[in-house]
Amino acid sequence: MTSELSLEERFQNYVDGENKIEPKDWMPEKYRKTLIRQISQHAHSEVIGMQPEGNWITRAPSLRSKLILLAKVQDEAGHGLYLYSAAETLGIDRQEMIEQLQTGKAKYSSIFNYPTLTWADIGAVGWLVDGAAIQNQVMLTRTSYGPYSRAMVKICKEESFHQRQGYEIIMKMARGTKEQKAMAQDALNRWWWPSLMMFGPSDDDSPNSAQSMKWKIKRKSNDTLRQEFIDKTVPQAEFIGLTIPDPDLKWNEERNSYDFGEMNWDEFYNVIKGNGPCNKQRIAHHVKAHEEGAWVREAANAYAEKQRKRKEANSAA
């Protein structure tokens, strides 16, 4: 018991010294499990997040917008790959993570259970959803686990492109015809509150946040990140003439930040439990794609094995 406590103390001191934990380093079991849960959830979110945008690739209004959206969806697939690979360094198998997703044991961001009804929604997803993701993920470039931290550097660079792409769509529509501006405002109305809930429960209701911050897995609390996102995003909406759908939103001179209304946490937890507008659709689509793509994975593994044996034969010769 004393030895174990000593290891945990040394671990905490090492983390407090702003050092990175690497896969072969000793770590508390709870630290490992917390990272597996967070990184796999992050990976699942990237992969599931391809769905609400992927169905607009063929319907994008121009060749330019089609190419940009195609590149963005491809980026999200890459992000999932980086993150699954980072999680695997903690001793969990990728197939196990995918099974956890498909059976509902593992979660993904609740935001991706809302439908993209119009092209303006694609703009709102880029502007708001990816904007909220960046707000949360920039701090993860300094997370205490090395493989996660390094993966996030590249991911954040690409997410910043996604955010600008989304804002460009919304800006063009807001400055277009009366009907286009109305469509942009409608998308903002529907995506604003789910985007705020992306940061997770309030600090008082987030049981894992304190420990994650102590271990420097997280660097800022949910409420701090949410406030920073609001303070950055409200001026962006005002600049293009759109209105944030919150009657309680107002600038607080004393805090030098915006005050804002209460979120519908019942809706948040209902979506998390699997009762959102698109929960069942998202998982069913993932299962179908995973099963239909089995032959590709089998072929890739067979080819890799063939190459390995050829390399061994050449080395023996």
The 8 nearest C-alpha neighbors of each residue, nearest first, counted from 0:
[[1, 3, 2, 4, 5, 6, 7, 8],
 [0, 2, 4, 3, 5, 6, 7, 8],
 [1, 3, 5, 0, 4, 6, 7, 8],
 [4, 2, 6, 0, 5, 1, 7, 8],
 [5, 3, 7, 1, 6, 2, 8, 0],
 [4, 6, 2, 8, 3, 7, 1, 9],
 [7, 5, 3, 9, 4, 8, 10, 2],
 [8, 6, 10, 4, 5, 9, 11, 3],
 [9, 7, 5, 11, 10, 6, 12, 4],
 [10, 8, 12, 6, 7, 11, 13, 5],
 [9, 11, 7, 13, 8, 12, 6, 14],
 [12, 10, 14, 8, 13, 9, 15, 7],
 [13, 11, 15, 9, 14, 10, 8, 16],
 [12, 14, 10, 16, 11, 15, 18, 9],
 [13, 15, 11, 16, 17, 18, 12, 10],
 [16, 14, 12, 17, 13, 11, 18, 214],
 [15, 17, 13, 14, 18, 12, 11, 19],
 [18, 16, 14, 15, 19, 13, 143, 215],
 [19, 17, 14, 16, 13, 20, 143, 15],
 [20, 18, 143, 145, 144, 21, 17, 14],
 [19, 21, 144, 145, 143, 24, 18, 22],
 [20, 22, 24, 145, 23, 19, 144, 146],
 [23, 21, 24, 88, 89, 20, 146, 145],
 [24, 22, 21, 25, 20, 88, 26, 89],
 [25, 23, 21, 22, 20, 26, 10, 19],
 [24, 26, 23, 27, 10, 6, 22, 20],
 [25, 27, 24, 28, 30, 10, 31, 7],
 [28, 26, 30, 29, 31, 7, 25, 10],
 [27, 29, 31, 30, 32, 26, 33, 25],
 [28, 30, 32, 27, 31, 33, 26, 34],
 [31, 29, 33, 27, 28, 32, 34, 26],
 [32, 30, 28, 34, 29, 33, 35, 27],
 [31, 33, 35, 29, 34, 30, 36, 28],
 [34, 32, 30, 36, 31, 35, 29, 37],
 [33, 35, 37, 31, 36, 32, 38, 30],
 [36, 34, 32, 38, 33, 37, 86, 39],
 [35, 37, 33, 34, 39, 38, 40, 32],
 [38, 36, 34, 40, 35, 39, 41, 33],
 [37, 39, 41, 35, 40, 34, 36, 86],
 [38, 40, 42, 41, 36, 37, 35, 43],
 [41, 39, 107, 43, 37, 38, 42, 106],
 [40, 42, 38, 44, 39, 43, 37, 45],
 [43, 41, 79, 39, 82, 45, 44, 40],
 [44, 42, 40, 46, 45, 41, 107, 47],
 [45, 43, 107, 41, 47, 42, 108, 46],
 [44, 46, 48, 42, 79, 75, 43, 47],
 [45, 47, 43, 48, 44, 49, 79, 76],
 [46, 48, 44, 49, 45, 50, 43, 281],
 [49, 47, 45, 46, 50, 44, 111, 51],
 [48, 50, 47, 46, 72, 53, 52, 51],
 [49, 51, 53, 48, 52, 47, 54, 281],
 [52, 50, 115, 53, 49, 54, 48, 114],
 [53, 51, 50, 54, 55, 49, 121, 56],
 [52, 54, 50, 55, 56, 49, 51, 72],
 [53, 55, 52, 56, 51, 50, 57, 58],
 [56, 54, 58, 53, 52, 57, 59, 118],
 [55, 57, 58, 53, 59, 65, 54, 69],
 [58, 56, 55, 59, 54, 65, 53, 60],
 [59, 57, 55, 56, 60, 54, 65, 118],
 [58, 60, 65, 56, 61, 55, 57, 64],
 [61, 59, 58, 64, 62, 65, 118, 63],
 [62, 60, 64, 63, 59, 65, 58, 66],
 [61, 63, 65, 64, 66, 60, 59, 67],
 [64, 62, 66, 61, 65, 67, 60, 68],
 [65, 63, 67, 61, 66, 62, 59, 68],
 [64, 66, 62, 59, 68, 63, 67, 56],
 [65, 67, 69, 63, 64, 68, 62, 70],
 [68, 66, 64, 70, 69, 65, 71, 63],
 [69, 67, 71, 65, 70, 66, 64, 72],
 [68, 70, 66, 72, 71, 67, 65, 73],
 [71, 69, 73, 67, 68, 72, 66, 74],
 [70, 72, 68, 74, 73, 69, 67, 75],
 [73, 71, 75, 69, 74, 49, 70, 68],
 [72, 74, 70, 76, 71, 75, 69, 77],
 [75, 73, 71, 77, 72, 76, 70, 78],
 [74, 76, 78, 72, 77, 45, 73, 79],
 [77, 75, 79, 73, 74, 78, 46, 80],
 [78, 76, 80, 74, 75, 79, 81, 73],
 [79, 77, 75, 81, 80, 76, 82, 74],
 [78, 80, 42, 76, 82, 45, 77, 81],
 [79, 81, 77, 83, 78, 82, 84, 76],
 [82, 80, 78, 84, 79, 83, 150, 85],
 [81, 83, 85, 79, 42, 84, 80, 86],
 [84, 82, 86, 80, 85, 81, 42, 79],
 [83, 85, 87, 81, 82, 86, 80, 88],
 [86, 84, 82, 83, 87, 146, 88, 147],
 [87, 85, 83, 88, 84, 89, 35, 38],
 [86, 88, 91, 84, 89, 90, 85, 92],
 [87, 89, 86, 90, 85, 22, 84, 91],
 [90, 88, 87, 86, 91, 22, 31, 35],
 [91, 89, 87, 88, 92, 86, 22, 35],
 [90, 92, 87, 89, 93, 86, 95, 88],
 [93, 91, 95, 94, 87, 96, 90, 86],
 [94, 92, 96, 95, 97, 83, 91, 87],
 [93, 95, 97, 96, 92, 98, 99, 91],
 [94, 96, 98, 92, 93, 97, 99, 91],
 [97, 95, 93, 99, 94, 98, 100, 92],
 [96, 98, 100, 94, 99, 95, 101, 93],
 [99, 97, 95, 101, 100, 96, 102, 94],
 [98, 100, 104, 105, 96, 102, 97, 101],
 [101, 99, 105, 97, 103, 98, 102, 104],
 [100, 102, 98, 103, 99, 282, 97, 286],
 [101, 103, 99, 100, 104, 98, 105, 97],
 [104, 102, 100, 105, 101, 99, 106, 273],
 [103, 105, 99, 102, 100, 106, 101, 98],
 [106, 104, 100, 99, 103, 40, 107, 36],
 [107, 105, 40, 100, 103, 104, 108, 271],
 [106, 108, 44, 40, 43, 109, 41, 105],
 [107, 109, 44, 110, 111, 197, 106, 40],
 [108, 110, 111, 112, 271, 270, 107, 197],
 [111, 109, 108, 112, 193, 113, 197, 194],
 [112, 110, 113, 109, 48, 108, 47, 51],
 [111, 113, 277, 278, 110, 275, 109, 276],
 [112, 114, 111, 276, 277, 110, 115, 275],
 [115, 113, 116, 51, 112, 277, 276, 111],
 [116, 114, 120, 51, 117, 121, 113, 52],
 [115, 117, 114, 120, 118, 119, 186, 121],
 [118, 116, 119, 120, 115, 121, 182, 186],
 [117, 119, 120, 121, 122, 116, 59, 55],
 [120, 118, 122, 117, 121, 183, 186, 123],
 [119, 121, 123, 122, 115, 118, 186, 117],
 [122, 120, 124, 118, 119, 123, 125, 52],
 [121, 123, 165, 168, 119, 169, 125, 120],
 [122, 124, 120, 126, 125, 121, 127, 165],
 [125, 123, 128, 121, 122, 127, 126, 120],
 [124, 126, 165, 162, 129, 122, 123, 161],
 [125, 127, 165, 162, 166, 123, 130, 124],
 [126, 128, 130, 124, 123, 129, 125, 131],
 [129, 127, 124, 131, 130, 194, 125, 132],
 [130, 128, 132, 125, 131, 162, 127, 126],
 [129, 131, 127, 133, 128, 132, 126, 162],
 [132, 130, 134, 128, 129, 133, 127, 228],
 [131, 133, 129, 135, 130, 134, 136, 128],
 [134, 132, 136, 130, 135, 131, 137, 129],
 [135, 133, 131, 132, 136, 137, 130, 228],
 [134, 136, 132, 133, 137, 138, 131, 224],
 [135, 137, 139, 133, 138, 134, 132, 155],
 [138, 136, 139, 140, 133, 135, 134, 155],
 [137, 139, 136, 140, 141, 218, 135, 142],
 [140, 138, 142, 136, 141, 137, 148, 151],
 [139, 141, 148, 151, 138, 152, 137, 142],
 [142, 140, 139, 138, 148, 143, 137, 218],
 [143, 141, 139, 216, 148, 144, 140, 215],
 [142, 144, 19, 216, 215, 20, 145, 141],
 [145, 143, 20, 19, 147, 142, 146, 148],
 [144, 146, 148, 19, 147, 21, 20, 149],
 [147, 145, 149, 85, 148, 144, 150, 21],
 [148, 146, 150, 145, 149, 144, 85, 151],
 [149, 147, 140, 145, 151, 142, 146, 150],
 [148, 150, 146, 151, 152, 147, 145, 140],
 [151, 149, 147, 148, 152, 153, 81, 146],
 [150, 152, 154, 140, 148, 149, 153, 155],
 [151, 153, 149, 155, 140, 154, 150, 156],
 [154, 152, 156, 151, 155, 150, 157, 149],
 [153, 155, 151, 157, 156, 152, 158, 78],
 [156, 154, 158, 157, 152, 153, 151, 159],
 [157, 155, 153, 159, 154, 158, 152, 160],
 [156, 158, 160, 154, 155, 159, 153, 161],
 [159, 157, 161, 155, 160, 156, 154, 162],
 [158, 160, 162, 161, 157, 156, 155, 163],
 [161, 159, 157, 163, 158, 162, 164, 156],
 [162, 160, 158, 164, 159, 163, 125, 165],
 [161, 163, 125, 126, 159, 165, 129, 164],
 [164, 162, 166, 160, 165, 161, 167, 159],
 [163, 165, 161, 167, 162, 166, 160, 125],
 [166, 164, 125, 122, 126, 162, 168, 167],
 [165, 167, 126, 163, 169, 168, 164, 170],
 [166, 168, 170, 164, 165, 169, 163, 171],
 [169, 167, 122, 165, 171, 166, 170, 172],
 [168, 170, 166, 172, 122, 171, 167, 173],
 [171, 169, 173, 167, 172, 168, 166, 239],
 [172, 170, 174, 168, 169, 173, 175, 167],
 [171, 173, 175, 179, 169, 180, 174, 170],
 [174, 172, 180, 170, 171, 175, 183, 169],
 [175, 173, 171, 172, 170, 180, 176, 239],
 [174, 176, 172, 173, 179, 171, 180, 177],
 [177, 175, 179, 178, 180, 174, 172, 173],
 [176, 178, 180, 179, 181, 175, 173, 174],
 [177, 179, 181, 176, 180, 182, 175, 172],
 [180, 178, 172, 182, 176, 181, 177, 175],
 [179, 181, 173, 183, 177, 172, 182, 178],
 [182, 180, 178, 184, 179, 183, 185, 177],
 [181, 183, 179, 185, 180, 184, 178, 119],
 [184, 182, 180, 186, 119, 181, 185, 173],
 [185, 183, 187, 181, 186, 182, 188, 241],
 [184, 186, 188, 182, 187, 183, 181, 189],
 [187, 185, 183, 189, 120, 188, 184, 119],
 [188, 186, 184, 190, 185, 189, 191, 123],
 [187, 189, 185, 186, 244, 191, 190, 184],
 [188, 190, 186, 187, 191, 185, 192, 193],
 [189, 191, 187, 193, 188, 192, 194, 186],
 [192, 190, 194, 187, 193, 188, 189, 195],
 [191, 193, 195, 194, 190, 196, 262, 189],
 [194, 192, 196, 195, 190, 191, 110, 197],
 [195, 193, 197, 191, 192, 196, 128, 190],
 [196, 194, 192, 197, 193, 198, 225, 191],
 [195, 197, 193, 198, 194, 199, 192, 267],
 [198, 196, 194, 199, 195, 193, 110, 108],
 [199, 197, 196, 221, 225, 195, 200, 224],
 [198, 200, 197, 196, 221, 201, 205, 195],
 [201, 199, 205, 204, 202, 198, 221, 196],
 [200, 202, 204, 203, 222, 205, 221, 199],
 [201, 203, 205, 204, 221, 222, 200, 220],
 [202, 204, 201, 205, 206, 200, 222, 208],
 [205, 203, 202, 201, 200, 206, 199, 207],
 [204, 206, 202, 200, 207, 208, 203, 201],
 [207, 205, 208, 204, 209, 203, 202, 210],
 [208, 206, 205, 210, 209, 211, 33, 212],
 [207, 209, 211, 210, 205, 206, 212, 220],
 [210, 208, 212, 211, 207, 213, 206, 205],
 [211, 209, 213, 212, 208, 207, 214, 206],
 [212, 210, 208, 216, 214, 213, 209, 217],
 [211, 213, 215, 217, 209, 214, 210, 218],
 [212, 214, 210, 215, 211, 209, 216, 217],
 [213, 215, 211, 212, 216, 210, 14, 11],
 [216, 214, 212, 217, 213, 143, 218, 142],
 [215, 217, 142, 211, 143, 214, 212, 218],
 [218, 216, 212, 215, 211, 219, 142, 139],
 [217, 219, 212, 215, 138, 216, 220, 142],
 [220, 218, 217, 223, 224, 221, 212, 138],
 [219, 221, 223, 222, 224, 202, 208, 218],
 [222, 220, 224, 198, 223, 202, 199, 225],
 [221, 223, 225, 224, 220, 201, 202, 226],
 [224, 222, 226, 220, 225, 221, 227, 219],
 [223, 225, 227, 221, 226, 222, 228, 220],
 [226, 224, 222, 228, 223, 227, 198, 221],
 [227, 225, 229, 223, 228, 224, 222, 230],
 [228, 226, 224, 230, 225, 229, 223, 231],
 [227, 229, 225, 231, 226, 230, 232, 224],
 [230, 228, 232, 226, 231, 227, 233, 225],
 [229, 231, 227, 228, 232, 233, 256, 257],
 [232, 230, 228, 229, 233, 227, 234, 235],
 [231, 233, 235, 229, 234, 230, 228, 236],
 [232, 234, 236, 235, 229, 230, 231, 237],
 [235, 233, 237, 236, 232, 238, 231, 230],
 [234, 236, 232, 238, 233, 237, 239, 231],
 [235, 237, 241, 233, 234, 238, 239, 240],
 [238, 236, 240, 234, 235, 239, 241, 233],
 [237, 239, 235, 236, 240, 234, 241, 233],
 [240, 238, 237, 236, 241, 170, 173, 235],
 [239, 241, 237, 238, 236, 242, 173, 174],
 [242, 240, 236, 237, 239, 184, 243, 173],
 [243, 241, 244, 236, 237, 240, 184, 187],
 [242, 244, 245, 241, 233, 236, 188, 187],
 [245, 243, 188, 242, 246, 191, 187, 192],
 [244, 246, 247, 248, 243, 260, 259, 242],
 [247, 245, 248, 244, 260, 259, 243, 249],
 [248, 246, 260, 259, 245, 249, 258, 261],
 [249, 247, 259, 245, 258, 246, 260, 257],
 [250, 248, 258, 257, 247, 251, 259, 246],
 [249, 251, 257, 256, 258, 252, 248, 255],
 [250, 252, 256, 257, 254, 253, 255, 258],
 [253, 251, 255, 254, 250, 256, 257, 249],
 [252, 254, 251, 255, 256, 250, 257, 258],
 [255, 253, 256, 251, 252, 257, 250, 258],
 [256, 254, 252, 253, 251, 257, 250, 230],
 [257, 255, 254, 251, 250, 230, 258, 252],
 [258, 256, 250, 251, 249, 230, 259, 248],
 [257, 259, 249, 248, 250, 251, 256, 260],
 [260, 258, 248, 247, 257, 249, 261, 245],
 [259, 261, 247, 245, 248, 262, 258, 246],
 [262, 260, 263, 259, 264, 247, 245, 192],
 [261, 263, 264, 260, 192, 196, 195, 267],
 [262, 264, 265, 266, 267, 261, 192, 196],
 [263, 265, 267, 266, 262, 268, 200, 196],
 [266, 264, 268, 267, 263, 269, 270, 262],
 [265, 267, 269, 264, 263, 268, 270, 275],
 [268, 266, 264, 270, 265, 269, 271, 263],
 [269, 267, 271, 265, 270, 266, 272, 264],
 [268, 270, 266, 272, 267, 271, 274, 265],
 [269, 271, 275, 274, 273, 272, 267, 268],
 [272, 270, 268, 273, 269, 109, 267, 274],
 [273, 271, 269, 270, 274, 268, 275, 267],
 [274, 272, 270, 271, 278, 275, 269, 279],
 [273, 275, 270, 269, 272, 278, 276, 271],
 [274, 276, 270, 278, 277, 112, 273, 269],
 [275, 277, 113, 112, 278, 274, 114, 270],
 [278, 276, 112, 280, 275, 279, 113, 281],
 [279, 277, 112, 281, 275, 280, 273, 276],
 [278, 280, 282, 281, 277, 283, 273, 274],
 [279, 281, 277, 283, 278, 282, 284, 276],
 [282, 280, 284, 278, 279, 283, 277, 285],
 [283, 281, 285, 284, 279, 280, 101, 286],
 [284, 282, 286, 280, 285, 281, 279, 287],
 [283, 285, 287, 281, 282, 286, 280, 288],
 [284, 286, 282, 288, 283, 287, 289, 281],
 [285, 287, 289, 283, 284, 288, 290, 282],
 [288, 286, 284, 290, 289, 285, 291, 283],
 [289, 287, 291, 285, 290, 286, 292, 284],
 [290, 288, 286, 292, 287, 291, 285, 293],
 [291, 289, 287, 293, 292, 288, 286, 294],
 [290, 292, 288, 289, 293, 287, 294, 286],
 [291, 293, 289, 295, 290, 294, 288, 296],
 [292, 294, 296, 290, 295, 291, 297, 289],
 [295, 293, 297, 296, 292, 298, 291, 290],
 [296, 294, 298, 292, 293, 297, 299, 300],
 [295, 297, 299, 293, 298, 294, 300, 292],
 [296, 298, 294, 300, 295, 299, 301, 293],
 [299, 297, 301, 295, 300, 296, 294, 302],
 [298, 300, 296, 302, 301, 297, 295, 303],
 [299, 301, 303, 297, 302, 298, 304, 296],
 [302, 300, 298, 304, 303, 299, 297, 305],
 [301, 303, 305, 299, 304, 300, 298, 306],
 [304, 302, 300, 306, 305, 301, 299, 307],
 [303, 305, 307, 301, 302, 306, 300, 308],
 [304, 306, 302, 308, 303, 307, 301, 309],
 [307, 305, 309, 303, 304, 308, 310, 302],
 [306, 308, 304, 310, 305, 309, 303, 311],
 [309, 307, 311, 305, 310, 306, 312, 304],
 [308, 310, 306, 312, 311, 307, 313, 305],
 [309, 311, 313, 307, 308, 312, 306, 314],
 [310, 312, 308, 314, 309, 313, 315, 307],
 [313, 311, 309, 315, 314, 310, 308, 316],
 [312, 314, 316, 310, 311, 315, 309, 308],
 [313, 315, 311, 312, 316, 310, 309, 308],
 [316, 314, 312, 313, 311, 310, 309, 308],
 [315, 313, 314, 312, 311, 310, 309, 308]]
